[in-house]
Amino acid sequence: MNHLPIFPLNVVMFPGMRLDLRIFEPRYLDMVAECFKEGYGFVVCRIRKDSSDVLSQTFESVGTVVRIVDFTQLKNGMLGITVEGVERVRVSAPYCDKQHLVRADIEEMNAELQMSTEVEHEELVIMLKHLEKHPAIKHRDIAYNDASSISWRLAELLPFEGAEKQMLLEMNHPYDRLDEIYRLLDKYQK
């Protein structure tokens, strides 16, 4: 698909990340139905400027295509869906359709090469193993020898600011992302 619906959130979605969403606005209920019917996902983009008017919302130009992996009818009448990040994309030329759903042109970003973790990143691997043991963190499939997998999960789980998480999403090399995570951790320790 060259055009996909955009779901603006105050969250940065990473490949492999799962997120529970409550859907209640008619335009997004229609979007979910369309995604099921047509067999494609939608793009989650972080909001830069929040506004109740969809036309004036500003969102990041890099987001993540997500697929719906589960759904349920919630007790309050809302639709609950669980989405999983699939791949990063560049978003351009946003427009509103008749249902006031934002759509945009998307361009796939180059897939990251699978690279093993380096000795200098071993402390981050250990940190992630400790984080994964916390009961509040749902079990995830993590390839502890894959630098991308490690960097995506740490970017997701560590309490960085939204702009910092967005920067990590936009980085194109897992070693650079891991080095930036080290830098951010040092910044917060001071």
C-alpha positions as CSV (number, residue, x, y, z in Angstrom):
1,M,0.0,0.0,0.0
2,N,1.3,3.5,-0.9
3,H,-1.5,5.2,1.2
4,L,-2.4,4.1,4.7
5,P,-4.5,5.5,7.5
6,I,-2.6,7.4,10.2
7,F,-3.4,6.9,13.9
8,P,-1.8,9.9,15.7
9,L,-0.9,9.1,19.4
10,N,1.3,10.6,22.1
11,V,3.3,7.3,21.9
12,V,6.2,6.2,19.8
13,M,5.6,2.7,18.4
14,F,8.6,0.5,17.7
15,P,8.9,-2.6,15.5
16,G,7.9,-5.6,17.6
17,M,6.2,-3.5,20.2
18,R,2.6,-4.4,21.3
19,L,0.1,-1.8,22.4
20,D,-3.5,-2.0,23.6
21,L,-5.8,0.6,22.2
22,R,-9.4,1.6,22.9
23,I,-11.3,2.5,19.7
24,F,-14.5,4.6,20.0
25,E,-14.5,7.3,17.4
26,P,-16.5,6.3,14.3
27,R,-13.7,7.2,11.9
28,Y,-11.3,4.9,13.7
29,L,-13.9,2.1,14.0
30,D,-14.3,2.4,10.2
31,M,-10.5,2.3,9.9
32,V,-10.2,-0.9,11.9
33,A,-13.0,-2.5,9.9
34,E,-11.2,-1.5,6.7
35,C,-7.9,-2.9,7.9
36,F,-9.6,-6.2,8.6
37,K,-11.5,-6.3,5.3
38,E,-8.5,-5.3,3.1
39,G,-5.9,-7.2,5.1
40,Y,-3.5,-4.3,5.8
41,G,-2.5,-2.2,8.9
42,F,-2.3,1.4,9.7
43,V,0.5,3.8,10.7
44,V,1.0,5.0,14.3
45,C,2.7,8.4,14.3
46,R,3.7,10.4,17.4
47,I,1.8,13.7,17.7
48,R,4.0,16.8,17.8
49,K,1.2,19.3,18.2
50,D,-2.0,18.1,19.8
51,S,-5.3,19.6,18.6
52,S,-8.9,18.3,18.7
53,D,-9.1,19.3,15.0
54,V,-7.6,16.5,13.0
55,L,-6.6,18.9,10.2
56,S,-4.4,20.9,12.5
57,Q,-2.7,18.0,14.2
58,T,1.0,17.8,13.5
59,F,2.6,14.4,13.7
60,E,6.1,13.0,13.1
61,S,7.2,12.1,9.5
62,V,8.5,8.7,10.6
63,G,6.0,6.2,12.1
64,T,5.4,2.5,12.4
65,V,3.0,0.3,10.4
66,V,1.1,-1.8,12.9
67,R,-1.1,-4.9,12.4
68,I,-4.0,-5.8,14.6
69,V,-3.2,-9.0,16.4
70,D,-6.2,-9.2,18.8
71,F,-9.5,-7.5,19.5
72,T,-12.3,-7.6,22.0
73,Q,-15.5,-5.8,22.8
74,L,-14.9,-3.9,26.0
75,K,-17.5,-3.7,28.8
76,N,-17.9,0.1,28.2
77,G,-18.9,-0.6,24.6
78,M,-15.6,0.4,23.1
79,L,-13.6,-1.8,20.8
80,G,-10.3,-3.0,22.3
81,I,-7.5,-3.9,19.9
82,T,-4.0,-5.0,20.4
83,V,-1.5,-3.9,17.7
84,E,2.0,-4.9,17.0
85,G,4.7,-2.8,15.2
86,V,5.8,-4.2,11.9
87,E,8.0,-1.8,10.2
88,R,9.1,1.9,10.2
89,V,7.9,4.1,7.4
90,R,8.3,7.7,6.2
91,V,5.0,9.6,6.1
92,S,4.3,12.4,3.6
93,A,1.4,14.3,2.0
94,P,-1.2,13.8,4.7
95,Y,-4.8,14.5,3.8
96,C,-8.3,13.9,5.3
97,D,-10.7,11.6,3.6
98,K,-14.6,12.0,3.8
99,Q,-14.7,10.4,7.2
100,H,-12.1,12.8,8.6
101,L,-9.5,10.0,8.8
102,V,-6.0,11.2,8.1
103,R,-4.3,9.2,5.3
104,A,-0.8,9.7,3.9
105,D,1.7,8.4,1.4
106,I,4.1,6.0,3.0
107,E,7.5,4.9,2.0
108,E,9.2,1.9,3.6
109,M,12.5,2.6,5.3
110,N,15.3,0.2,4.6
111,A,15.1,-2.9,6.8
112,E,17.9,-3.1,9.4
113,L,20.5,-5.8,8.8
114,Q,20.6,-8.4,11.5
115,M,23.7,-7.8,13.5
116,S,24.9,-9.5,16.6
117,T,25.3,-7.6,19.8
118,E,28.8,-6.5,20.5
119,V,30.8,-6.8,23.8
120,E,30.4,-3.1,24.4
121,H,26.6,-3.5,24.5
122,E,26.6,-6.4,27.0
123,E,25.5,-4.2,29.9
124,L,22.4,-3.2,27.9
125,V,21.6,-6.9,27.2
126,I,21.9,-7.6,31.0
127,M,19.6,-4.6,31.7
128,L,17.0,-5.8,29.3
129,K,17.1,-9.3,30.9
130,H,16.4,-7.7,34.3
131,L,13.6,-5.5,32.9
132,E,11.9,-8.5,31.3
133,K,11.6,-10.1,34.7
134,H,9.4,-7.3,36.0
135,P,5.8,-8.4,36.4
136,A,4.4,-5.3,34.8
137,I,6.2,-6.2,31.5
138,K,4.4,-8.6,29.3
139,H,6.6,-11.4,27.9
140,R,8.1,-10.6,24.6
141,D,10.1,-12.7,22.2
142,I,13.6,-11.1,22.4
143,A,16.6,-12.2,20.4
144,Y,19.3,-11.4,22.9
145,N,22.0,-11.8,20.3
146,D,20.4,-9.4,17.8
147,A,21.3,-5.7,18.2
148,S,18.0,-4.5,16.6
149,S,15.9,-6.6,18.9
150,I,17.8,-5.4,22.0
151,S,17.7,-1.7,20.9
152,W,14.0,-1.8,20.0
153,R,12.9,-3.3,23.3
154,L,15.1,-1.0,25.4
155,A,13.8,2.0,23.5
156,E,10.3,0.8,24.2
157,L,10.8,0.0,27.9
158,L,13.1,2.7,29.2
159,P,11.4,5.9,30.4
160,F,12.8,8.3,27.8
161,E,10.9,11.4,26.7
162,G,8.8,11.2,23.6
163,A,11.2,13.2,21.5
164,E,14.1,11.0,22.5
165,K,12.1,7.9,21.7
166,Q,11.2,9.4,18.3
167,M,14.9,10.0,17.7
168,L,15.7,6.4,18.5
169,L,12.9,5.3,16.1
170,E,14.4,7.3,13.3
171,M,18.0,6.0,13.7
172,N,19.0,3.6,10.9
173,H,21.6,1.5,12.6
174,P,21.1,-0.7,15.7
175,Y,24.7,0.0,17.0
176,D,24.0,3.8,16.8
177,R,20.7,3.3,18.6
178,L,22.4,1.3,21.4
179,D,25.1,3.9,21.7
180,E,22.4,6.6,22.0
181,I,20.6,4.6,24.6
182,Y,23.9,4.5,26.6
183,R,24.2,8.3,26.2
184,L,20.6,8.9,27.3
185,L,21.1,6.7,30.4
186,D,24.3,8.6,31.3
187,K,22.3,11.9,30.9
188,Y,19.6,10.7,33.3
189,Q,22.1,9.4,35.9
190,K,23.6,12.9,36.3
